[in-house]
Amino acid sequence: MMPISDRLIYNKRVFTRSARASDKDGIERKETVMAGQKNKVTIFDVAKASGVSSSAVSYALNNKPGVSEATRAKVLKVAKGLGWRPNGAAQALARANTSRIGVVLAQEARLLSAEPYMMELLAGLGAELEQHDYSMLLRFAIGRDNEVVILKDWIATGNVDALLLVNLEMDDPRVALLNEYPEMPALALCDPSLSGGLPVMRSLDMQAVTKAVSYLHDLGHERIGRVGGPESFGHSYIRDAAFSDAAAELGVRYRCLHADYTPKGGIEATKRLLSVNPRPTAIIYDNDVMAMAGMGIAREMGFDIPGDLSIMAWDDSFMCTAVFPHLTVMGRDIVGSGHRAAQLLLKLVDGEQVGVADEYPYELRERASTGPAPASVEQR
């Protein structure tokens, strides 16, 4: 249901009248208003009549920045022509807290059914918000551009008290948008180098990468493959750079491919890595779904796990101990990070300063999918 602040209410009449009016072509028309009749027009009606977006209408009617003076004047003229008057009670309600935190998922939406990370994060976020009588407003956007449109609408209408940004990209348009409207509190889950000065909760990816590569190196692995997430995500770039640095420091040969976090992506990348000669003796995957798929196809190709090939995953869902051998992981408390993100967002809503906060740290959880490097490596 549309917020009350987005409703523009016609003048009410408590009597019946007839009048004659002429349109621009001089044609007379007869108007009848029934006793007690209530007609309402939404911002979408005004937007259609004005030829602008609903967000622009809301900016103009609420006297907020974000539209040109010419557009503001046009919208006000159209709204006045529709016969509306501001609703004082609705405006007062719009200025009050909504007790909602907004989250928009774009590329991430299709991953909800494929991998656990986002569901665990949202579970922790929602549970913590409920403890404070807050709720989560979740929208699924069709692409990044549509996500920006949704955020603009929320900023204009005051539909949420704060925003959580996930999976930031290099030069992310959401960062530029939120820097234009500092009155809207926002928390970005990313490295500070990607946030444009927005408050951040970061994962300690660089330290985790160094620990993972060092662990495999200590097991004798001198050729390590990596199956990263989408290259457009900033954290994929951060991990790429950290893997390259760690491998160079330890004298490890390192090869990286990128996939889309899905089982299909993990299978295709694993096939490619195992087709080179000499092949890697260990592969680290950016999530557990790709790692399990990679382990499955490696077995089909005749590799023993971990005798011929060690497999390591990022994050640690229940699935990592539901497969055999159990997956070695760089794990973290994702649900706990969701709780922490909610706590930081509520601080921002209360006007407190949040600079850079850390997620719960990664820890190496060694299981049966990794072992010493094989004495010799042959192409299969």
C-alpha positions as CSV (number, residue, x, y, z in Angstrom):
1,M,0.0,0.0,0.0
2,M,1.3,3.4,-0.9
3,P,2.5,5.6,2.1
4,I,0.0,8.2,3.2
5,S,2.5,10.9,2.3
6,D,2.3,9.9,-1.3
7,R,-1.5,10.5,-1.6
8,L,-2.8,13.7,-3.0
9,I,-6.4,14.2,-1.9
10,Y,-9.0,16.1,-3.9
11,N,-11.0,18.9,-2.3
12,K,-14.1,17.3,-0.8
13,R,-17.7,18.7,-1.3
14,V,-20.6,17.8,0.9
15,F,-23.3,19.0,-1.6
16,T,-24.4,18.3,-5.2
17,R,-23.8,20.9,-7.8
18,S,-23.8,21.3,-11.5
19,A,-21.5,23.6,-13.3
20,R,-20.5,24.4,-16.8
21,A,-16.9,24.6,-17.8
22,S,-15.1,24.9,-21.1
23,D,-12.0,23.0,-22.1
24,K,-9.2,24.4,-24.2
25,D,-11.2,23.6,-27.4
26,G,-14.3,25.6,-26.1
27,I,-16.4,22.5,-25.7
28,E,-18.7,22.8,-22.7
29,R,-19.0,19.9,-20.2
30,K,-21.2,19.3,-17.2
31,E,-19.6,18.3,-13.9
32,T,-21.5,16.6,-11.1
33,V,-20.0,16.0,-7.7
34,M,-22.0,13.6,-5.5
35,A,-22.5,14.3,-1.8
36,G,-19.7,13.0,0.3
37,Q,-17.8,11.7,-2.7
38,K,-14.0,11.2,-2.1
39,N,-11.7,11.1,-5.1
40,K,-7.9,10.5,-4.6
41,V,-5.0,11.0,-7.0
42,T,-1.6,9.4,-6.3
43,I,1.8,10.7,-7.2
44,F,1.7,8.3,-10.1
45,D,-1.3,10.1,-11.6
46,V,0.5,13.4,-11.2
47,A,3.6,11.9,-12.8
48,K,1.7,10.6,-15.8
49,A,0.0,14.0,-16.3
50,S,3.3,15.8,-15.9
51,G,5.4,13.4,-18.0
52,V,8.0,12.9,-15.2
53,S,8.9,10.1,-12.8
54,S,7.0,9.5,-9.6
55,S,10.2,10.3,-7.6
56,A,10.4,13.7,-9.3
57,V,6.8,14.4,-8.4
58,S,7.5,13.5,-4.7
59,Y,10.6,15.7,-4.7
60,A,8.7,18.6,-6.1
61,L,5.6,18.3,-3.9
62,N,7.7,17.9,-0.7
63,N,10.1,20.7,-1.7
64,K,13.1,18.5,-1.7
65,P,16.2,18.8,-3.9
66,G,16.6,16.5,-6.8
67,V,14.6,18.2,-9.6
68,S,15.1,21.5,-11.5
69,E,13.0,24.5,-10.7
70,A,11.3,24.2,-14.1
71,T,10.3,20.7,-13.3
72,R,9.1,21.6,-9.8
73,A,7.0,24.4,-11.2
74,K,5.5,22.1,-13.8
75,V,4.6,19.4,-11.3
76,L,3.0,21.9,-8.9
77,K,0.9,23.4,-11.7
78,V,-0.3,20.0,-12.8
79,A,-1.1,18.9,-9.2
80,K,-3.0,22.1,-8.5
81,G,-4.9,21.6,-11.7
82,L,-6.0,18.2,-10.4
83,G,-7.6,20.0,-7.4
84,W,-5.5,18.6,-4.6
85,R,-4.6,20.2,-1.2
86,P,-1.9,19.0,1.2
87,N,-3.0,16.6,3.9
88,G,-1.4,17.9,7.1
89,A,-1.8,14.7,9.0
90,A,-0.2,12.7,6.2
91,Q,2.7,15.1,6.1
92,A,3.3,14.8,9.8
93,L,3.2,11.0,9.5
94,A,5.7,11.1,6.7
95,R,8.2,13.0,8.9
96,A,8.0,10.3,11.6
97,N,10.2,7.2,11.6
98,T,8.9,4.4,9.6
99,S,10.7,1.7,11.7
100,R,11.9,0.1,8.4
101,I,15.3,-0.6,7.0
102,G,15.4,-0.8,3.2
103,V,17.4,-3.5,1.2
104,V,17.3,-3.8,-2.6
105,L,18.7,-6.8,-4.3
106,A,19.6,-6.7,-8.0
107,Q,22.1,-9.2,-9.4
108,E,21.8,-10.9,-6.0
109,A,18.1,-11.8,-6.4
110,R,18.7,-14.9,-8.5
111,L,21.3,-16.2,-6.1
112,L,18.9,-16.5,-3.2
113,S,17.8,-19.9,-4.3
114,A,21.3,-21.1,-5.2
115,E,23.6,-20.1,-2.3
116,P,23.1,-19.5,1.4
117,Y,25.2,-16.4,2.1
118,M,22.5,-13.8,1.4
119,M,19.8,-15.7,3.2
120,E,22.0,-16.0,6.3
121,L,22.9,-12.3,6.2
122,L,19.2,-11.3,5.9
123,A,18.2,-13.8,8.6
124,G,20.6,-12.1,11.1
125,L,19.6,-8.6,10.0
126,G,15.8,-9.3,10.3
127,A,16.1,-11.0,13.6
128,E,18.1,-8.1,15.2
129,L,15.7,-5.5,13.7
130,E,12.7,-7.3,15.2
131,Q,14.3,-7.0,18.7
132,H,14.0,-3.3,18.3
133,D,10.5,-3.3,16.7
134,Y,12.0,-2.6,13.3
135,S,11.3,-4.5,10.1
136,M,13.1,-5.0,6.8
137,L,11.6,-3.7,3.5
138,L,13.1,-5.9,0.8
139,R,12.8,-5.2,-2.9
140,F,14.1,-7.1,-5.9
141,A,15.4,-4.9,-8.7
142,I,15.7,-5.8,-12.4
143,G,19.3,-4.7,-12.8
144,R,21.4,-2.0,-11.2
145,D,19.6,0.9,-12.9
146,N,16.3,-0.2,-11.5
147,E,17.8,-0.5,-8.1
148,V,18.9,3.2,-8.2
149,V,15.3,4.1,-9.2
150,I,13.9,2.3,-6.2
151,L,16.4,4.0,-3.9
152,K,15.6,7.4,-5.3
153,D,11.9,6.7,-4.6
154,W,12.6,5.7,-1.0
155,I,14.7,8.8,-0.4
156,A,12.0,11.0,-1.9
157,T,9.1,9.5,0.0
158,G,10.8,8.7,3.3
159,N,9.6,5.1,2.9
160,V,12.5,3.8,5.0
161,D,14.7,5.2,7.8
162,A,18.0,3.8,6.5
163,L,19.5,1.7,3.7
164,L,21.7,-1.4,3.6
165,L,23.9,-1.6,0.5
166,V,25.4,-5.0,-0.5
167,N,27.7,-6.3,-3.2
168,L,29.1,-2.9,-4.2
169,E,30.8,-2.5,-7.5
170,M,33.7,-0.3,-8.7
171,D,32.3,3.2,-9.2
172,D,28.9,2.0,-7.9
173,P,26.1,4.5,-8.8
174,R,24.4,3.9,-5.4
175,V,27.4,5.5,-3.7
176,A,27.1,8.6,-5.8
177,L,23.4,8.7,-5.1
178,L,23.7,8.4,-1.3
179,N,26.4,11.1,-1.3
180,E,23.9,13.5,-2.9
181,Y,21.4,12.8,-0.1
182,P,23.4,12.6,3.2
183,E,20.1,12.9,5.1
184,M,19.4,9.3,4.3
185,P,21.4,7.0,6.6
186,A,23.1,4.2,4.7
187,L,25.5,1.4,5.6
188,A,27.6,-0.3,2.9
189,L,29.0,-3.9,3.2
190,C,32.3,-3.4,1.4
191,D,35.9,-2.4,1.7
192,P,36.2,1.3,2.6
193,S,38.0,1.9,-0.7
194,L,34.6,1.3,-2.5
195,S,32.3,3.2,-0.2
196,G,32.9,6.9,-1.2
197,G,33.0,7.8,2.4
198,L,29.7,6.1,3.4
199,P,29.7,4.2,6.7
200,V,31.0,0.7,6.2
201,M,31.0,-2.7,7.7
202,R,33.8,-4.6,6.0
203,S,34.8,-8.2,5.8
204,L,38.5,-8.9,6.5
205,D,39.1,-10.5,3.1
206,M,42.8,-9.7,2.7
207,Q,43.7,-11.4,6.0
208,A,41.6,-14.4,5.1
209,V,43.2,-14.8,1.7
210,T,46.7,-14.7,3.2
211,K,45.7,-17.3,5.7
212,A,44.2,-19.6,3.1
213,V,47.1,-19.4,0.6
214,S,49.6,-19.9,3.5
215,Y,47.7,-23.0,4.7
216,L,47.8,-24.7,1.3
217,H,51.5,-23.6,0.8
218,D,52.4,-25.3,4.1
219,L,50.8,-28.5,2.8
220,G,53.2,-28.4,-0.2
221,H,50.9,-26.9,-2.8
222,E,52.8,-24.8,-5.3
223,R,50.1,-24.4,-7.9
224,I,46.8,-23.0,-6.7
225,G,43.7,-22.2,-8.7
226,R,41.0,-19.8,-7.6
227,V,37.3,-19.6,-8.7
228,G,36.2,-16.1,-7.8
229,G,32.8,-14.5,-7.9
230,P,31.6,-12.0,-10.5
231,E,34.3,-9.5,-11.5
232,S,31.9,-6.6,-11.2
233,F,31.7,-7.0,-7.4
234,G,34.2,-5.0,-5.5
235,H,35.0,-7.7,-3.0
236,S,36.0,-10.0,-5.9
237,Y,38.6,-7.4,-7.0
238,I,39.9,-7.1,-3.4
239,R,40.3,-10.9,-3.1
240,D,42.0,-11.1,-6.5
241,A,44.6,-8.6,-5.5
242,A,45.2,-10.3,-2.2
243,F,45.5,-13.7,-3.8
244,S,48.0,-12.4,-6.3
245,D,50.1,-10.7,-3.6
246,A,50.1,-13.7,-1.3
247,A,51.0,-16.1,-4.1
248,A,53.9,-13.9,-5.2
249,E,55.2,-13.6,-1.7
250,L,55.2,-17.4,-1.2
251,G,56.4,-18.3,-4.7
252,V,53.1,-20.0,-5.5
253,R,51.9,-20.3,-9.1
254,Y,48.4,-18.8,-9.1
255,R,45.6,-18.9,-11.7
256,C,42.2,-17.2,-11.3
257,L,38.9,-17.6,-13.1
258,H,35.6,-15.9,-12.4
259,A,32.1,-17.4,-12.2
260,D,28.7,-16.5,-11.0
261,Y,28.4,-18.3,-7.7
262,T,26.2,-21.0,-9.2
263,P,26.9,-24.8,-9.5
264,K,27.1,-24.4,-13.3
265,G,29.7,-21.7,-13.0
266,G,31.7,-23.7,-10.5
267,I,31.7,-26.8,-12.8
268,E,32.8,-24.8,-15.9
269,A,35.6,-23.0,-14.1
270,T,36.9,-26.3,-12.5
271,K,37.0,-28.0,-15.9
272,R,39.0,-25.2,-17.3
273,L,41.5,-25.1,-14.4
274,L,42.0,-28.9,-14.6
275,S,42.6,-28.8,-18.3
276,V,45.9,-26.9,-18.2
277,N,49.2,-28.6,-17.8
278,P,50.6,-28.6,-15.2
279,R,47.2,-28.3,-13.4
280,P,46.7,-26.8,-9.9
281,T,46.9,-29.2,-7.0
282,A,44.5,-27.1,-5.0
283,I,41.5,-24.9,-5.8
284,I,39.9,-22.2,-3.6
285,Y,36.3,-21.2,-4.4
286,D,34.6,-18.0,-3.5
287,N,31.5,-19.8,-2.1
288,D,30.6,-23.3,-1.0
289,V,28.1,-24.0,-3.8
290,M,30.8,-23.6,-6.5
291,A,33.2,-25.7,-4.3
292,M,30.8,-28.6,-4.0
293,A,30.0,-28.5,-7.7
294,G,33.7,-28.3,-8.5
295,M,34.5,-31.3,-6.2
296,G,31.8,-33.3,-8.0
297,I,33.0,-32.7,-11.5
298,A,36.7,-33.3,-10.4
299,R,35.6,-36.7,-9.2
300,E,33.9,-37.4,-12.5
301,M,37.1,-36.6,-14.2
302,G,38.9,-39.2,-12.1
303,F,40.5,-37.0,-9.4
304,D,40.7,-38.2,-5.8
305,I,39.8,-35.6,-3.2
306,P,42.1,-34.8,-1.5
307,G,44.7,-37.2,-2.8
308,D,45.0,-35.6,-6.2
309,L,43.3,-32.3,-5.6
310,S,42.6,-30.3,-2.5
311,I,39.3,-28.3,-2.4
312,M,38.7,-25.2,-0.3
313,A,35.6,-23.0,0.0
314,W,34.7,-19.5,1.2
315,D,32.0,-19.3,3.9
316,D,30.6,-22.2,5.8
317,S,27.0,-23.2,5.4
318,F,25.5,-26.4,6.6
319,M,26.2,-27.9,3.2
320,C,29.9,-28.0,3.8
321,T,29.5,-30.8,6.3
322,A,26.7,-32.5,4.3
323,V,29.0,-33.6,1.5
324,F,31.9,-36.1,1.7
325,P,34.6,-35.4,2.2
326,H,33.6,-32.4,4.3
327,L,34.8,-29.1,2.9
328,T,37.7,-27.1,4.4
329,V,36.6,-23.5,4.5
330,M,37.4,-19.9,5.4
331,G,34.3,-19.5,7.6
332,R,32.7,-16.6,9.4
333,D,29.6,-15.9,11.4
334,I,27.4,-14.6,8.6
335,V,24.2,-14.5,10.7
336,G,26.1,-12.7,13.4
337,S,27.3,-10.1,10.8
338,G,23.6,-9.6,9.9
339,H,22.9,-8.8,13.6
340,R,25.9,-6.4,13.7
341,A,24.8,-4.6,10.5
342,A,21.3,-4.1,12.0
343,Q,22.9,-2.6,15.2
344,L,25.0,-0.2,13.1
345,L,22.0,0.9,11.0
346,L,20.0,1.6,14.1
347,K,22.9,3.8,15.4
348,L,22.8,5.7,12.1
349,V,19.0,6.2,12.5
350,D,19.6,7.6,16.0
351,G,22.1,10.1,14.5
352,E,25.3,8.4,15.8
353,Q,28.5,8.4,13.8
354,V,29.6,5.1,12.2
355,G,32.9,5.1,10.4
356,V,34.4,1.7,9.6
357,A,33.3,-1.4,11.5
358,D,34.5,-5.0,11.0
359,E,32.4,-8.1,10.4
360,Y,33.2,-11.1,12.5
361,P,36.6,-12.4,11.4
362,Y,37.2,-15.4,9.2
363,E,38.6,-18.6,10.7
364,L,40.3,-21.5,9.0
365,R,38.1,-24.7,9.5
366,E,40.2,-27.6,8.3
367,R,38.3,-30.7,7.1
368,A,38.9,-33.7,4.9
369,S,38.7,-32.0,1.5
370,T,42.3,-30.7,1.8
371,G,45.6,-32.6,2.3
372,P,49.3,-32.6,1.3
373,A,50.1,-31.9,-2.3
374,P,50.6,-35.0,-4.5
375,A,54.2,-36.0,-5.1
376,S,53.7,-35.8,-8.9
377,V,51.1,-34.1,-11.0
378,E,50.1,-35.6,-14.4
379,Q,47.7,-34.3,-16.9
380,R,44.4,-36.2,-17.0
